Amino acid sequence: MNNLKIGFVGGGLINNLGTNSDMQLFFDCIQFYLVPKYPDLRWSLLTDRFYRRYLKLNELEQAATLMRYVEAEFKILDNNAIDINEIKSGKIKSDLDINQKSLFDIFCKYFESFNECIEYVKYYISKYGNEYRYEPVRVAITTIPYLMNYEQIPLSTFDKLNPNEKPIWWTGKIPNID
């Protein structure tokens, strides 16, 4: 399971984004650059709910607003805002193009993917209304066949994660489902 890909899923969409280290770096940058700069915003929607669990339907708009803050800040942070030495040396496996100019450019497909997932949910709600069964927007293992098992994990399992527990997508350990 060393070659697992991680991405964003939701609204029936599956977007492969990269390695678990890439995903961790994305959220580390949010934690490091945005949380202290805008302490009054509800960052836990991204840094806990989205990062470790899933976004509830009623959280999507606020999460999208927060992600727009992230996009704006990443556009003004150049690529030396992150330590890329371990990626360059091969110590950390990465699918990121670290030669891009800004953090926004490095993580551009993350923003596109997040927005696509939200748009898919909105589309299905507009098409099916109350008949639409919400498929949560979340970070997930996107490698087949592991994705199939990941999708079977009850949302209550994510809800029960302890505050200091790593996300299931990071560990790659899919719990037994009875």
Sine and cosine of phi, psi and omega as CSV:
sin_phi,cos_phi,sin_psi,cos_psi,sin_omega,cos_omega
0.00,0.00,0.33,0.94,-0.02,-1.00
-0.96,0.29,-0.36,0.93,-0.06,-1.00
-0.98,-0.18,0.45,0.89,0.01,-1.00
-0.91,0.42,0.65,-0.76,0.12,-0.99
-0.97,-0.25,0.55,-0.84,-0.03,-1.00
-0.86,-0.50,0.56,-0.83,0.01,-1.00
-0.31,-0.95,-0.24,-0.97,0.04,-1.00
-0.95,-0.30,0.66,-0.75,0.08,-1.00
-0.76,-0.65,0.37,-0.93,0.07,-1.00
0.42,-0.91,0.56,-0.83,0.01,-1.00
0.89,0.45,0.43,0.90,-0.01,-1.00
1.00,0.07,0.02,1.00,-0.03,-1.00
-0.99,-0.17,0.61,-0.79,0.06,-1.00
-0.79,-0.61,0.88,-0.48,0.01,-1.00
-0.86,-0.51,0.92,-0.40,0.10,-0.99
-0.96,0.27,0.79,-0.62,-0.03,-1.00
-0.88,-0.47,-0.55,0.84,-0.02,-1.00
0.31,-0.95,-0.45,-0.89,-0.05,-1.00
-1.00,0.08,0.22,-0.98,0.06,-1.00
-0.90,0.44,-0.53,0.85,0.05,-1.00
-0.92,0.39,-0.61,0.80,0.06,-1.00
-0.89,0.47,-0.73,0.69,-0.02,-1.00
-0.90,0.44,-0.67,0.74,0.02,-1.00
-0.87,0.50,-0.67,0.74,0.00,-1.00
-0.88,0.47,-0.66,0.75,0.03,-1.00
-0.84,0.55,-0.75,0.66,-0.02,-1.00
-0.96,0.28,-0.50,0.86,0.10,-1.00
-0.89,0.46,-0.64,0.77,0.02,-1.00
-0.91,0.42,-0.64,0.77,0.07,-1.00
-0.87,0.49,-0.74,0.67,-0.03,-1.00
-0.88,0.48,-0.66,0.75,-0.10,-0.99
-0.98,0.19,-0.68,0.74,-0.13,-0.99
-0.99,-0.11,-0.53,0.85,-0.12,-0.99
-0.98,-0.20,-0.66,0.75,-0.06,-1.00
-0.84,0.54,-0.73,0.68,0.02,-1.00
-0.94,0.35,-0.51,0.86,-0.05,-1.00
-0.96,0.27,-0.55,0.83,-0.01,-1.00
-0.80,-0.61,0.93,0.38,-0.13,-0.99
-0.92,0.39,-0.31,0.95,-0.04,-1.00
-1.00,0.06,-0.09,1.00,0.02,-1.00
-1.00,0.06,0.42,-0.91,-0.06,-1.00
-1.00,0.08,0.94,0.33,-0.06,-1.00
-0.91,0.42,-0.36,0.93,0.00,-1.00
-0.86,0.51,-0.36,0.93,0.09,-1.00
-0.88,0.48,-0.62,0.78,0.04,-1.00
-1.00,-0.01,-0.71,0.71,-0.14,-0.99
-0.99,0.17,-0.22,0.98,0.08,-1.00
-0.81,-0.59,-0.88,0.47,-0.08,-1.00
-0.84,0.54,-0.80,0.60,-0.04,-1.00
-0.97,0.23,-0.71,0.70,-0.05,-1.00
-0.89,0.46,-0.69,0.72,-0.13,-0.99
-0.94,-0.34,-0.35,0.94,-0.16,-0.99
-0.80,-0.60,-0.97,-0.25,0.02,-1.00
-0.20,-0.98,0.36,-0.93,0.06,-1.00
-1.00,-0.05,0.76,-0.65,0.10,-1.00
-0.97,0.26,0.40,-0.92,-0.04,-1.00
-0.82,0.58,-0.67,0.75,-0.04,-1.00
-0.97,0.23,0.01,1.00,0.03,-1.00
-0.97,-0.23,-0.13,0.99,-0.14,-0.99
-0.88,0.47,-0.71,0.71,-0.05,-1.00
-0.90,0.44,-0.71,0.71,0.00,-1.00
-0.92,0.39,-0.62,0.78,0.05,-1.00
-0.90,0.44,-0.63,0.78,0.04,-1.00
-0.90,0.43,-0.63,0.77,0.05,-1.00
-0.89,0.46,-0.71,0.71,0.03,-1.00
-0.89,0.46,-0.64,0.77,0.00,-1.00
-0.91,0.41,-0.51,0.86,0.08,-1.00
-0.91,0.40,-0.59,0.81,0.12,-0.99
-0.87,0.49,-0.70,0.71,-0.01,-1.00
-0.88,0.48,-0.73,0.68,0.03,-1.00
-0.82,0.57,-0.76,0.65,-0.04,-1.00
-0.87,0.49,-0.70,0.72,-0.01,-1.00
-0.93,0.37,-0.65,0.76,-0.01,-1.00
-0.91,0.42,-0.43,0.90,0.03,-1.00
-0.93,0.37,-0.45,0.90,-0.02,-1.00
-0.99,-0.17,0.00,1.00,0.05,-1.00
-0.98,-0.21,0.86,-0.51,0.00,-1.00
-0.99,0.17,0.10,-0.99,-0.15,-0.99
-0.91,0.42,-0.28,0.96,0.06,-1.00
-0.99,0.14,0.11,0.99,0.10,-1.00
-0.96,0.29,-0.21,0.98,0.06,-1.00
-0.84,-0.54,0.46,-0.89,0.03,-1.00
-0.99,0.11,0.95,-0.31,-0.06,-1.00
-0.98,-0.18,0.07,1.00,-0.06,-1.00
-0.88,0.48,-0.67,0.74,-0.01,-1.00
-0.94,0.35,-0.49,0.87,0.07,-1.00
-0.95,0.32,-0.73,0.69,0.00,-1.00
-0.87,0.49,-0.63,0.77,-0.04,-1.00
-0.97,0.24,-0.22,0.98,-0.02,-1.00
1.00,0.03,0.02,1.00,0.04,-1.00
-0.89,0.46,-0.60,0.80,0.02,-1.00
-0.92,-0.40,0.81,-0.58,0.04,-1.00
-0.96,0.28,0.75,-0.66,-0.06,-1.00
-0.54,-0.84,0.53,-0.85,0.13,-0.99
-0.95,-0.30,0.09,1.00,-0.04,-1.00
-0.97,0.25,0.57,-0.82,0.13,-0.99
-1.00,-0.02,1.00,-0.02,-0.10,-0.99
-0.97,0.25,-0.06,1.00,0.04,-1.00
-1.00,0.07,-0.03,1.00,0.04,-1.00
-0.92,0.40,0.35,-0.94,-0.13,-0.99
-0.96,0.28,-0.68,0.74,-0.10,-0.99
-0.80,-0.60,0.23,-0.97,0.09,-1.00
-0.88,0.48,-0.58,0.81,0.04,-1.00
-0.87,0.50,-0.72,0.70,-0.01,-1.00
-0.90,0.43,-0.62,0.78,0.02,-1.00
-0.90,0.43,-0.65,0.76,-0.08,-1.00
-0.96,-0.29,0.32,0.95,-0.07,-1.00
-0.79,0.61,-0.70,0.71,-0.04,-1.00
-0.93,0.37,-0.35,0.94,0.07,-1.00
-0.93,0.37,-0.69,0.72,0.02,-1.00
-0.92,0.39,-0.69,0.72,0.03,-1.00
-0.86,0.51,-0.71,0.71,-0.03,-1.00
-0.90,0.44,-0.72,0.70,0.01,-1.00
-0.86,0.52,-0.75,0.67,-0.01,-1.00
-0.90,0.44,-0.62,0.79,0.05,-1.00
-0.89,0.46,-0.69,0.72,0.01,-1.00
-0.86,0.51,-0.71,0.70,0.00,-1.00
-0.90,0.43,-0.67,0.74,0.01,-1.00
-0.90,0.43,-0.61,0.79,0.05,-1.00
-0.89,0.46,-0.69,0.72,0.03,-1.00
-0.87,0.50,-0.74,0.68,-0.01,-1.00
-0.87,0.49,-0.66,0.75,0.01,-1.00
-0.87,0.49,-0.75,0.66,-0.04,-1.00
-0.91,0.41,-0.56,0.83,0.07,-1.00
-0.91,0.41,-0.69,0.73,0.00,-1.00
-0.92,0.38,-0.53,0.85,-0.03,-1.00
-0.99,0.16,-0.66,0.75,-0.13,-0.99
-0.93,-0.38,-0.18,0.98,0.03,-1.00
0.84,0.54,-0.73,-0.68,-0.05,-1.00
-0.93,0.38,-0.25,0.97,0.03,-1.00
-0.98,0.21,-0.28,0.96,0.00,-1.00
-0.95,0.32,0.80,-0.60,0.08,-1.00
-1.00,-0.07,0.94,-0.34,-0.08,-1.00
-0.84,0.55,0.81,-0.59,0.13,-0.99
-0.97,-0.22,0.95,-0.30,-0.19,-0.98
-0.84,0.55,0.62,-0.79,0.13,-0.99
-0.99,0.17,0.81,-0.58,-0.07,-1.00
-0.29,-0.96,0.21,-0.98,0.16,-0.99
-1.00,0.08,0.69,-0.73,-0.08,-1.00
-0.50,-0.87,0.31,-0.95,0.22,-0.98
-0.95,0.32,0.82,-0.58,-0.07,-1.00
-0.93,-0.36,0.06,1.00,0.04,-1.00
-0.98,0.20,0.78,-0.62,0.09,-1.00
-0.98,0.19,0.67,-0.74,0.12,0.99
-1.00,-0.04,-0.01,1.00,-0.07,-1.00
-0.89,0.46,-0.52,0.86,0.04,-1.00
-0.85,0.53,-0.65,0.76,-0.03,-1.00
-0.87,0.49,-0.68,0.74,0.05,-1.00
-0.93,0.36,-0.64,0.77,-0.01,-1.00
-0.88,0.48,-0.66,0.75,-0.01,-1.00
-0.91,0.43,-0.36,0.93,-0.02,-1.00
-1.00,0.09,-0.15,0.99,-0.01,-1.00
-0.93,0.37,0.82,-0.57,0.02,-1.00
-0.88,0.47,0.59,-0.80,0.01,-1.00
-0.85,0.53,-0.49,0.87,0.02,-1.00
-0.88,0.48,-0.48,0.88,0.05,-1.00
-0.91,0.42,-0.66,0.75,0.04,-1.00
-0.93,0.38,-0.63,0.78,0.00,-1.00
-0.89,0.46,-0.47,0.88,-0.07,-1.00
-1.00,0.05,-0.02,1.00,0.01,-1.00
-0.88,0.48,0.70,-0.71,0.05,-1.00
-0.95,0.31,0.43,-0.90,-0.05,-1.00
-0.83,0.55,-0.53,0.85,-0.03,-1.00
-0.98,-0.19,0.16,0.99,-0.01,-1.00
-1.00,0.08,0.68,-0.74,0.03,-1.00
-0.93,0.37,0.48,-0.88,0.04,-1.00
-0.89,0.45,0.44,-0.90,0.00,-1.00
-0.88,0.48,-0.64,0.77,0.00,-1.00
-0.88,0.47,-0.51,0.86,-0.01,-1.00
-0.96,0.29,-0.69,0.72,-0.05,-1.00
-0.97,0.26,-0.48,0.88,-0.06,-1.00
0.97,0.26,0.08,1.00,-0.02,-1.00
-1.00,-0.08,0.98,-0.20,-0.01,-1.00
-1.00,0.09,0.85,-0.53,-0.05,-1.00
-0.91,0.41,0.45,-0.89,0.09,-1.00
-0.89,0.45,0.68,-0.73,0.00,-1.00
-0.91,-0.42,0.85,-0.53,0.00,-1.00
-1.00,-0.09,0.00,0.00,0.00,0.00
